[in-house]
Amino acid sequence: MKSTLDCIPCFVSQALKIARLATPDERAHERILREALWRASKADLTQTPTRFGKGILRLVRDLTGQADPYLVIKEESNRLALALLPAWRERLRTATNPRLAAVRLAIAANVIDFGIKGDMTAEQIPEALESSFAGPFRGDADGFFAAAEGANDILFLADNAGELVFDRLLLELLPHEKVTVIVKGGPAINDALKADAAAAGLENWVKVMDTGCDGAGITLEDCSPEFQRRFSRADVIIAKGQANFESLDGCGRDIFFLLKVKCPVVARHIGRPVGSLVLHREWKK
Amino acid sequence: MKSTLDCIPCFVSQALKIARLATPDERAHERILREALWRASKADLTQTPTRFGKGILRLVRDLTGQADPYLVIKEESNRLALALLPAWRERLRTATNPRLAAVRLAIAANVIDFGIKGDMTAEQIPEALESSFAGPFRGDADGFFAAAEGANDILFLADNAGELVFDRLLLELLPHEKVTVIVKGGPAINDALKADAAAAGLENWVKVMDTGCDGAGITLEDCSPEFQRRFSRADVIIAKGQANFESLDGCGRDIFFLLKVKCPVVARHIGRPVGSLVLHREWKK
């Protein structure tokens, strides 16, 4: 998905937010914001929104020396999600349709995202998750499970720390011995890294591998050859979150995108309103 | 009031919004946005937010030839406000405290503002006005009326088209023969011009004069010498809306600001939460 003019104000806000997370130094905030504005003024809009975001993260790292501004937020998200997990596990177990509920929850948990608006505190997550779970859903959950059950090699492209804790409840309903969970190879906003997969209890239960690069979403040409190989050969690819959709939509592979629609640009692109839970199959074969 | 880093993403969004109002040409939107980003990257943050906004409006005018992108919106706001006026006049007449209700309404009507968020359509105004009127109020309305009643020369710095229709209900409770309503000298987002004062029925009832310049808010050094003279000599100055507060706060004159707090930057500055109705006296004598 290409960037649009509407993405630009969002890039600018994000730069300021990340700068403030990285350092309390206001002169650094101003330098980062001015540099982000200058870059945005020359931005190549044919690139994906995630690619621009990656540049901002690197800029912040280079100017502040802070490689992972979201580290504390990610750790807090993991703790909070783990505290909420038992109640949700029970709720899913007793749901009329546990599979559909698990899909909805995995998508809804995407609300644990400090990347886009950044106006939610960790304390607000339980209620936000509840209301997100109740949002309108569209997608073919049966088709999704059928495809996964017939597969030998499933790539699960994770999104955020914390969210990944709830993904486990979905993975438990899939042939998880065939699943490789893909996390990022380095800090990318609040995207899950290997440490977050470990915190979510996924290590020694499913395979966990990283992209070999540090951008949000999946920018294939930046990823390790090993990941690229796995990506091109997998039977089923499950991609969580908006950044994966932004970066992989139209890439030519058959992908199940599980995402909460968070901005008007993606809403227009995918044809569902902001706030929707979407299981969208990118089917180009 | 100086600009802050938080004002910058807002400037950028506003540039895109005004560009789209001015022309359907998407290449022009992109040119305007890129130019606004470049200017923002070099912006002097000691200038008021309204001054930056003025530059954007001029940029749009120069690049599109469209001098008044908000003309249709202003005309629609006037029509809608006039349609709502009789019911509100009756409501104020029968209010427990008609003066306080008139102050609240004049401030609440500031919600008819397409300048900041731009996400309200004309159809949404009646409900928005109702909810705005019900918002928390802080200010000394009695002190305000006492000052106005003791004055010989009252300047009423109007804000938006449409809003000005409701201002009339407040002006009717003031010694209006001593009031001069000040509108802008040229297009400034949806700020009221002389045509809007006429549409609101103010002509031939109070004096109407313009600032002699086309910026939102009041940037004194850009205004006509005649307005500057009136401004320096008036007994009482009443300034409606956030842009007037942003541009006149700290100017050294005794001013009654009547505004709805619309953004976190002003909220911090004035010490009242976003959404509040505020009658704030700038008292420096």
Interface residues (C-beta under 8 A of the other chain):
Chain A: L5 D6 I8 P9 V12 S13 L16 E26 H29 E30 L33 R34 E35 L37 W38 A40 S41 K42 L45
Chain B: L5 D6 I8 P9 V12 S13 L16 E26 H29 E30 L33 R34 E35 L37 W38 A40 S41 K42 L45
